[in-house]
């Protein structure tokens, strides 16, 4: 798996096109608007440098030393968490705390650990609920958790269960168990709340620790719960079997209830299950053939899980041989490969970019589409939210993992096609990249926003896809859900629940 240097260097040039524009127009601001050449912050009290910290480890990995040194100086001298505003607990953890921790690991600079500890100490009060499930928001200056009134005080399953890699790694670095204990308590609550199907609905009640009656899906508010079950098992070098057991249980549930095949082309996809209450107040559940772009992480994740929890011996070949996989491992590998293919099929649009949400045709549908999938509500003169592409990384994340686990050049080819589509339709000439409002309409209309995960995830995974296999090998690293790499380590303490 040698590097494809021209393609790798093209991705590096794209990163510089994005970063230098942000640095020129909005350095230190949380978000960047490349068309208006301006920045914005997530609260009226000011920002905490979301874009800076989310991008630093990509600079290190790409060897962009000059850009890195300027970003490092900003973090050391200008970053402040003394902001009297409400920040999303999950996003702040995966992007900012995760970015600081990975920057430390890759640079060895203890300044990042100091900043990470400062931030984590401000986040920890969000866990002060009856069950230990963290509230959705946190006021960093006041150090208090803030409930999400828009969702009746409920907390997102994915958000509370996607803080563990970050807090456990910080605990290892600081030798302070409070971070580990807060992270692990969440997982104990979720394990105890298991429902009969083995699936997880997308909301939990922080007062009683039970799943709320809410949709079940692998998309938004559900996705990274499943991702971190596997990655927690990997992070601590396979020493915590409780996470393997929870992961295996969840994957069996997903295959039993959510994985479907499309009618004509036989595309593997994941459906959603929606709760509905009838006139007598009885709850029934309805299957919806809908898949978020966010679900496209799941193909690569299943393949990684197949060679992690689904092998007869610990190590598997590249690609794994049939005799090396258990029945479960074979099932997960096949589903993962097919889900990656499905996600690439959703890139068969006018722009070559995938929409935010697709629906799959069923036998009762009367939808005119050249594919087994379609963008709901799309018609001349009307552009639904589902039609947009906001620079998301999930498909290229799966392509990177699939490439590393197989060496199949098809995955690199698909990744290059996506990169070329981004260059053709999202690139802003004066600097930066913008979101596309309708992936199936040319010429494109752009939204003036460059999400931080473009530089943290999308371009990083593309860079790694075209790098040689010695760069952040999967045998030594686990990536958080924002693509910040953490080292696999052997824990100094045992799991607190079983």
C-alpha positions in Angstrom: 0.0 0.0 0.0 2.4 2.7 -1.2 1.4 6.3 -1.4 -0.2 7.8 -4.5 1.8 11.0 -4.2 0.1 13.2 -6.9 -3.3 12.5 -5.4 -2.1 12.9 -1.8 -0.4 16.2 -2.6 -3.6 17.4 -4.4 -5.5 16.9 -1.2 -2.8 18.8 0.7 -3.2 21.7 -1.7 -7.0 21.6 -1.1 -6.4 21.8 2.6 -4.2 24.8 2.2 -6.8 26.5 0.0 -9.3 26.0 2.8 -7.1 26.8 5.8 -5.3 29.9 4.4 -8.6 31.5 3.5 -9.9 30.9 7.0 -6.7 32.2 8.5 -6.8 35.3 6.3 -10.5 36.2 7.0 -11.5 34.6 10.3 -8.6 33.3 12.4 -9.9 32.2 15.8 -13.6 32.3 14.9 -15.5 29.1 15.3 -16.9 28.9 11.8 -16.0 30.3 8.4 -18.1 31.7 5.5 -15.9 31.6 2.4 -18.1 33.5 0.0 -18.6 36.4 2.4 -15.0 36.1 3.6 -16.0 36.3 7.2 -16.2 34.2 10.4 -18.8 33.7 13.1 -18.9 32.2 16.6 -21.3 29.8 18.2 -22.3 32.1 21.0 -22.7 35.8 21.5 -20.1 35.5 24.3 -17.5 34.6 21.6 -15.9 31.5 20.2 -13.4 29.0 21.4 -11.6 28.4 18.1 -13.5 25.3 16.8 -12.0 25.6 13.3 -8.4 26.1 14.6 -8.3 23.2 17.0 -10.3 20.9 14.7 -7.6 21.4 12.0 -4.3 21.3 13.9 -3.7 17.5 13.7 -4.4 17.5 10.0 -1.6 20.1 9.5 0.8 17.9 11.6 -0.1 14.8 9.6 0.3 16.6 6.3 3.6 18.1 7.4 2.4 21.7 7.0 4.8 23.1 9.6 4.4 26.8 8.9 0.6 26.7 9.1 0.9 24.5 12.2 3.2 26.9 14.1 0.8 29.8 13.5 -2.1 27.7 14.7 -0.2 26.5 17.7 0.7 30.1 18.7 -3.0 31.0 18.5 -4.0 28.1 20.9 -1.2 29.0 23.3 -1.7 32.7 23.4 -5.3 33.5 22.4 -7.6 30.6 23.0 -9.9 31.1 26.0 -12.7 28.9 27.4 -13.9 31.7 29.7 -17.1 32.2 27.6 -20.4 32.8 29.3 -22.3 31.0 26.6 -23.9 27.6 26.0 -21.8 25.2 24.0 -22.9 21.8 22.8 -21.3 19.2 25.1 -20.8 16.6 22.4 -19.5 18.9 19.6 -17.1 20.7 22.0 -15.8 17.3 23.2 -15.3 15.6 19.9 -13.9 18.7 18.0 -12.1 20.8 20.6 -11.1 18.4 23.3 -10.4 15.7 20.8 -8.4 18.1 18.6 -6.3 19.2 21.6 -5.6 15.6 22.6 -4.6 14.4 19.2 -2.4 17.5 18.7 -0.6 16.5 21.9 0.0 12.9 20.8 1.3 13.9 17.4 3.5 16.8 18.7 4.4 15.9 22.2 3.6 19.5 23.3 2.3 19.5 26.8 0.6 22.8 26.3 -2.2 20.9 24.5 -2.8 18.7 27.6 -3.0 21.8 29.8 -5.6 23.3 27.5 -7.5 20.0 27.3 -7.7 19.6 31.0 -9.0 23.2 31.4 -11.7 22.5 28.9 -12.6 19.1 30.4 -12.9 20.5 33.9 -15.5 23.0 32.5 -17.4 20.2 30.7 -17.5 17.7 33.6 -20.3 19.6 35.5 -22.6 18.7 32.6 -22.5 15.1 33.9 -24.1 16.2 37.2 -27.5 14.6 36.6 -29.4 11.9 38.6 -28.0 9.2 36.3 -24.7 10.7 35.2 -25.9 11.2 31.6 -24.5 14.6 30.6 -26.8 17.4 29.6 -26.7 18.5 26.0 -25.1 21.9 26.6 -22.6 23.4 29.0 -21.8 27.0 30.0 -18.0 27.0 29.9 -17.5 30.1 32.1 -20.1 29.2 34.7 -19.2 25.5 34.6 -22.8 24.3 34.6 -24.7 21.9 32.4 -27.7 23.3 30.5 -30.7 21.1 29.4 -32.0 21.1 25.8 -35.4 22.5 26.2 -36.2 21.8 22.5 -36.2 18.1 23.3 -38.0 18.2 26.6 -34.8 17.9 28.5 -34.0 14.5 26.9 -30.4 13.8 25.8 -29.2 12.4 22.5 -28.1 8.8 22.7 -25.2 9.4 20.2 -24.1 12.6 22.0 -23.8 11.1 25.5 -22.1 7.9 24.3 -19.6 9.7 22.0 -17.4 11.3 24.7 -15.7 8.2 26.0 -12.5 8.0 23.8 -11.7 11.6 24.6 -12.3 11.5 28.3 -10.5 8.1 28.8 -7.4 9.3 26.9 -7.3 12.4 29.0 -7.6 10.3 32.1 -4.6 8.3 30.9 -2.6 11.4 30.3 -3.4 13.2 33.6 -3.8 10.2 35.9 -7.1 11.7 37.0 -9.9 9.1 37.2 -12.8 11.5 37.3 -12.8 11.7 33.5 -12.8 8.0 33.1 -15.5 7.5 35.7 -17.8 10.1 34.1 -17.4 8.4 30.7 -17.8 4.9 31.9 -20.9 5.7 34.0 -22.7 6.7 30.8 -22.0 3.3 29.2 -23.2 1.5 32.4 -26.5 3.4 32.3 -27.0 2.6 28.6 -26.2 -1.1 29.1 -28.7 -1.3 32.0 -31.3 0.5 29.8 -31.2 -2.2 27.0 -34.5 -2.7 25.3 -35.7 -6.1 24.0 -34.6 -5.6 20.4 -31.0 -4.7 21.3 -31.4 -1.4 19.4 -31.1 2.1 20.9 -33.7 4.9 20.3 -32.2 8.3 19.7 -33.1 9.9 23.1 -32.5 9.0 26.7 -34.0 10.5 29.9 -31.2 11.9 32.1 -33.4 11.6 35.2 -34.2 7.8 35.0 -31.6 6.6 32.5 -34.2 4.9 30.3 -34.6 5.1 26.5 -37.4 7.5 25.5 -40.0 6.5 22.9 -38.3 8.1 19.9 -37.0 7.1 16.5 -34.5 4.3 16.0 -31.8 4.9 13.4 -28.2 4.8 12.5 -28.3 8.4 11.3 -28.4 11.6 13.3 -28.5 11.2 17.1 -27.9 7.5 16.8 -24.9 7.0 14.6 -21.8 7.4 16.8 -23.3 5.3 19.7 -22.6 2.2 17.6 -19.3 3.6 16.4 -17.9 4.1 19.9 -19.0 0.7 21.1 -16.4 -0.8 18.8 -13.9 1.9 19.2 -13.9 1.8 23.0 -13.1 -1.9 22.7 -10.2 -1.1 20.3 -8.9 1.9 22.3 -8.0 -0.1 25.4 -6.4 -2.8 23.4 -9.2 -5.3 23.6 -9.1 -5.5 27.4 -12.7 -4.4 28.1 -14.9 -7.2 26.8 -18.1 -5.5 28.0 -17.8 -3.2 25.0 -17.2 -6.1 22.6 -20.3 -7.8 24.0 -22.4 -4.6 23.7 -21.1 -4.1 20.1 -21.8 -7.7 19.0 -25.3 -7.5 20.5 -26.0 -4.2 18.7 -24.7 -5.5 15.4 -27.0 -8.5 15.6 -29.9 -6.2 16.4 -29.0 -3.9 13.4 -28.9 -6.8 11.0 -32.2 -8.2 12.4 -34.2 -5.0 12.3 -32.5 -2.2 10.2 -30.5 -3.6 7.3 -32.6 -3.9 4.2 -32.1 -4.5 0.4 -33.5 -2.2 -2.3 -36.2 -3.6 -4.6 -34.4 -3.6 -8.0 -30.7 -3.1 -7.7 -30.4 -5.0 -4.4 -28.6 -2.2 -2.6 -27.9 -2.7 1.0 -29.1 0.2 3.2 -30.2 0.9 6.8 -33.8 1.9 7.5 -35.3 3.9 10.3 -38.1 2.9 12.7 -40.5 5.6 13.8 -42.9 5.4 16.8 -46.5 6.4 16.2 -49.3 6.7 18.7 -52.9 5.7 17.6 -56.1 7.3 18.7 -56.2 4.9 21.8 -52.7 6.0 22.8 -51.1 2.7 21.7 -47.6 2.9 20.3 -46.8 1.2 17.0 -43.6 1.2 15.0 -43.3 2.0 11.3 -40.3 1.2 9.1 -39.1 4.1 6.9 -36.6 3.3 4.0 -34.6 6.5 4.7 -30.8 6.7 5.2 -28.8 9.8 6.2 -25.5 10.5 4.7 -24.2 10.2 8.2 -24.9 6.5 8.0 -22.1 6.1 5.5 -19.5 5.8 8.3 -21.1 2.4 9.0 -19.8 0.4 6.1 -16.2 1.0 7.1 -17.1 0.5 10.7 -18.6 -2.9 10.0 -15.6 -4.0 8.1 -13.3 -2.8 11.0 -15.5 -4.6 13.4 -15.4 -7.8 11.3 -11.6 -8.0 11.7 -11.7 -7.0 15.3 -14.6 -8.9 17.0 -15.4 -11.3 14.2 -12.1 -13.2 13.7 -11.3 -16.7 14.8 -7.8 -15.6 15.7 -7.0 -12.0 16.7 -5.1 -11.0 13.5 -6.6 -11.2 10.0 -5.0 -11.0 6.6 -5.4 -8.0 4.3 -8.0 -8.6 3.0 -9.3 -11.2 5.5 -9.7 -14.8 4.2 -13.0 -16.5 4.7 -11.4 -19.1 7.1 -10.3 -16.3 9.4 -13.7 -14.9 10.1 -16.5 -16.2 12.3 -20.1 -16.4 11.0 -20.7 -13.0 12.6 -17.5 -11.6 11.1 -18.4 -12.8 7.7 -21.9 -11.3 8.0 -20.5 -7.9 9.1 -17.8 -7.9 6.5 -20.2 -8.6 3.6 -22.7 -6.0 4.9 -19.9 -3.4 5.3 -18.6 -3.9 1.8 -22.2 -3.6 0.4 -23.0 -0.5 2.5 -19.9 1.2 1.1 -21.1 0.4 -2.4 -24.5 1.8 -1.7 -23.1 5.0 -0.4 -21.1 5.4 -3.5 -24.2 4.8 -5.5 -25.8 7.9 -3.8 -22.9 9.9 -5.3 -24.4 9.2 -8.8 -25.8 12.7 -9.1 -25.3 15.6 -11.4 -22.5 16.9 -9.2 -21.0 13.5 -8.2 -21.8 14.5 -4.6 -24.1 12.6 -2.2 -27.2 14.3 -0.8 -27.8 14.7 2.9 -30.6 12.2 3.0 -31.9 9.6 0.6 -35.0 7.4 0.5 -35.1 4.0 -1.1 -38.0 2.9 -3.4 -40.3 0.2 -2.2 -42.8 -1.9 -4.1 -45.7 0.5 -3.4 -43.8 3.6 -4.4 -44.6 5.4 -7.7 -41.3 7.4 -7.8 -39.6 8.2 -11.1 -35.9 7.7 -10.5 -33.0 6.3 -12.4 -31.9 4.6 -9.2 -33.3 2.6 -6.4 -32.9 5.7 -4.2 -34.3 9.2 -4.5 -34.2 12.6 -2.9 -37.6 13.1 -1.2 -39.4 16.3 -2.2 -37.0 17.2 -5.1 -38.7 18.7 -8.1 -38.1 21.6 -10.5 -38.2 24.9 -8.6 -38.0 23.2 -5.2 -34.9 22.2 -3.3 -35.5 20.3 -0.1 -33.0 20.2 2.7 -32.3 16.5 1.9 -30.6 17.6 -1.4 -27.7 19.4 0.0 -24.1 18.4 0.5 -22.3 20.1 3.4 -18.8 18.7 2.8 -19.5 15.6 4.9 -16.8 13.0 5.4 -18.6 9.8 6.1 -18.2 8.1 2.8 -14.5 8.9 2.5 -14.0 7.7 6.0 -15.4 4.3 5.0 -13.3 4.3 1.8 -10.1 4.9 3.9 -10.9 2.1 6.3 -11.9 -0.2 3.4 -8.7 0.6 1.5 -6.5 -0.2 4.6 -8.3 -3.5 5.2 -8.3 -4.7 1.6 -5.8 -2.9 -0.6 -8.5 -2.8 -3.3 -7.7 0.1 -5.6 -11.5 0.6 -6.3 -11.7 2.4 -2.9 -9.0 4.9 -3.9 -10.7 5.4 -7.3 -14.0 6.2 -5.6 -12.2 8.6 -3.2 -10.6 10.4 -6.0 -14.0 10.8 -7.8 -15.4 12.4 -4.6 -12.4 14.7 -4.2 -12.7 15.8 -7.9 -16.4 16.5 -7.3 -15.6 18.6 -4.3 -13.0 20.6 -6.2 -15.4 21.1 -9.2 -18.4 22.2 -7.3 -17.5 23.3 -3.7 -14.3 25.2 -4.2 -14.5 29.0 -3.8 -12.0 30.7 -6.1 -10.9 33.3 -3.5 -10.3 30.6 -0.9 -12.2 27.9 1.0 -15.0 25.6 0.2 -18.8 26.0 0.4 -21.8 23.7 0.8 -23.9 22.7 -2.2 -27.7 23.3 -1.9 -28.7 20.7 -4.5 -26.4 18.0 -5.6 -28.6 17.2 -8.6 -28.7 20.6 -10.1 -26.2 22.3 -12.4 -24.8 24.9 -12.2 -24.6 24.6 -8.4 -26.0 27.1 -5.9 -23.8 27.4 -2.8 -24.4 28.0 0.8 -21.9 30.3 2.5 -20.5 28.0 5.1 -17.5 25.8 5.4 -18.0 23.2 8.1 -15.0 22.5 10.4 -15.1 18.8 9.5 -14.0 19.6 6.0 -10.4 20.1 7.3 -10.7 17.8 10.3 -12.3 14.8 8.6 -13.0 14.9 4.9 -9.6 16.1 3.7 -7.8 14.2 6.4 -9.4 10.9 5.4 -8.7 11.6 1.7 -5.1 12.4 2.5 -4.8 9.1 4.5 -6.5 7.2 1.6 -3.7 8.2 -0.7 -0.9 7.9 1.9 1.1 4.7 2.5 -0.1 2.3 5.2 2.6 3.4 7.8 0.8 6.7 8.3 -1.5 6.2 11.4 -1.9 2.4 11.0 -5.2 1.0 12.2 -3.3 -1.5 14.4 -2.0 1.4 16.5 -4.6 4.1 16.3 -8.3 4.6 16.8 -10.0 7.7 15.3 -12.6 9.6 17.3 -15.8 10.5 15.5 -14.2 13.8 14.4 -11.2 11.9 12.9 -8.8 12.9 15.6 -6.4 10.0 16.0 -5.7 8.6 19.5 -3.1 5.9 20.3 -4.4 2.4 21.4 -3.2 1.8 24.9 -3.4 -0.7 27.7 -5.4 0.8 30.6 -4.1 1.0 34.1 -7.5 0.4 35.6 -10.2 -2.2 35.2 -13.7 -1.8 33.7 -16.1 -0.6 36.4 -19.1 -2.6 35.1 -19.8 -5.8 33.3 
